[in-house]
């Protein structure tokens, strides 16, 4: 039995993204898909005393309307990485586990450069998985052959990866053709993002819809107790 999930990479995703990674045996970053503006690929939210704030990686999009996420380049001269780190530090330095998380997160922002968005997203995703003890194999969609058809491509990726079950996000229910997976003898299941408990959080009313860094800064290793598939 092998479970596989396939999702586009996001910038410092929320905790549900990492629970999906932890729930499967292989997680395929689906960055051969078209880059979409004002989406989660290059931005996410943090909490501040003034409310929720976006952190956005500036990327090159002018005249590149059909580029894939994989092809999307970061604006090298924007100074975004140091600016993002400064913002994180300003808003989370009072958090109980800021120093612990900063020890491995700060160097990613300040001591290395990534030309492509996919590369930066994967670097952060893998670092967070490492901290949480998530051992799921992470691969790229371009490690495999890609066929035509929205559902057909997903099912074929699963087949190439040797999957017996495909775990999908619930938002895909509107377009996935379940018969395509059935024909491949691959079970299709839907991930449930509901029912997360609250945790100690800075700055006013609690919200789940923020980057997982909020959970890590506030809870450290006990962050696992506030997740579904990541356990001590």
Secondary structure by P-SEA (a helix, b strand, c coil): cbbbbbbcccccccaaaaaaaaaccbbbcccccccccccccccccccccccbbbbbccccccccccccccccccccccaaaaaaaaaaaaccccccccccccccccccccccccccaaaaaaaaaaaaaaaacccccccccccccccccaaaaaaaaaaaacccbbbbcccccccccaaaaaaacbbbbbbbcccccccccccccccccccaaaaaaacccccccccccccc
